[in-house]
Amino acid sequence: LRLEEASYVDMALGEGVRERGAFADQIPDYMPGVAYVKTEGSREPLRVRAAYTSDDDITELVRFATSHDATVLDFPNRDDGTESADSPDTGGESGETDDIEHIEVIDDGEDDDDFDAA
């Protein structure tokens, strides 16, 4: 982010980066979140700015995410009318709760060597 001296820029980002435009020592106090970064494969520094989130915004997000007034939607059914294998109501295909969904592989006669079902 902001650095105190021009010489610190090269120490932090690499030799000659300030000469190529990374003026991290000139970022004003009133611009928090501004920084310079180097991306792999490019010699030119990139100026970026992190989003600012106020305490009020965070409080509102926590209130929204932990609200008990949320509407709970039913788990979607499969096209054939049966419930999905990982539906909470069925407890999975083996009767145990797991996070693995059954994937039905249909052989259409085409050779799909670049596709692996997982």
Secondary structure, DSSP 8 states (H G I E B T S, - for coil): ---SSHHHHHHHH-TTTTTTT--GGG--TT-TTEEEEE-TT-SSEEEEE-----HHHHHHHHHHHT-TT-------B-TTSSB-TT-TTTT-TTSS--S---------S---TT----
